[in-house]
Amino acid sequence: MNAKETLTLISKQWCDLNDLRKLTGLGKNNAIKLKNEIKIDLENKGYQLPTSKLLPMNEVVSYLKINISYLQKMSKEVIN
């Protein structure tokens, strides 16, 4: 995935398993483990998730430490 595709993906409100796999490059089993880690972390922080299949994308971005400003810069450089 390039920077623009990543920005488009993380602009979604919710992150499902396929989105997590695209963002991390992990296989299905490892992505499931990571999703469960993030879910447990959020629940420990007091979040109540509407479904066990979706995670808030902003929390996934934060957990994965995705640098949005860098992606924006890179996507602009590709356009020019």
C-alpha positions in Angstrom: 0.0 0.0 0.0 1.2 3.5 -0.7 0.8 6.5 1.5 -2.4 7.7 -0.2 -4.1 4.3 0.1 -3.1 4.1 3.7 -4.6 7.5 4.4 -7.8 6.5 2.6 -8.0 3.3 4.7 -7.4 5.0 8.1 -10.0 7.7 7.3 -12.7 5.0 8.0 -14.4 5.2 11.4 -14.1 1.5 12.1 -11.3 -1.0 11.5 -12.2 -4.6 10.7 -9.8 -7.6 10.5 -9.1 -7.1 6.7 -8.2 -3.4 7.3 -5.9 -4.4 10.2 -4.2 -7.0 7.9 -3.7 -4.3 5.2 -2.2 -1.9 7.7 0.1 -4.3 9.3 0.9 -6.9 6.6 0.1 -9.7 9.0 -1.5 -13.0 8.2 -4.9 -13.8 9.4 -4.0 -15.6 12.7 -1.5 -12.9 13.8 -4.0 -10.1 12.8 -6.6 -11.8 15.0 -4.1 -11.9 17.9 -3.3 -8.2 17.4 -7.0 -7.3 17.2 -7.7 -9.1 20.4 -4.7 -7.3 22.1 -6.1 -3.9 21.0 -9.6 -4.9 22.1 -8.4 -5.9 25.5 -6.3 -2.7 25.9 -9.3 -0.6 25.0 -11.6 -2.5 27.4 -9.0 -2.0 30.2 -9.1 1.7 29.4 -12.9 1.7 29.9 -14.1 1.6 26.3 -17.3 -0.3 25.6 -17.1 -1.6 22.0 -20.3 -2.0 20.0 -19.2 -5.3 18.5 -16.2 -7.6 18.9 -15.6 -7.5 15.1 -14.8 -3.7 14.8 -12.3 -1.4 16.5 -12.2 2.4 16.4 -9.8 3.3 13.6 -8.3 6.2 15.6 -7.4 3.8 18.4 -5.8 1.4 15.9 -3.8 4.2 14.3 -2.7 5.3 17.8 -1.8 1.7 18.9 0.2 1.1 15.7 1.8 4.5 16.0 1.0 5.4 12.4 2.5 8.8 11.5 -0.3 10.6 9.7 1.6 13.8 8.9 4.4 11.7 7.3 1.8 9.9 5.1 0.3 13.2 4.1 3.7 14.6 3.2 4.5 11.5 1.2 1.2 11.4 -0.7 1.7 15.1 -1.7 5.2 14.4 -3.0 4.0 11.5 -5.1 1.3 13.8 -6.7 3.9 16.5 -7.6 
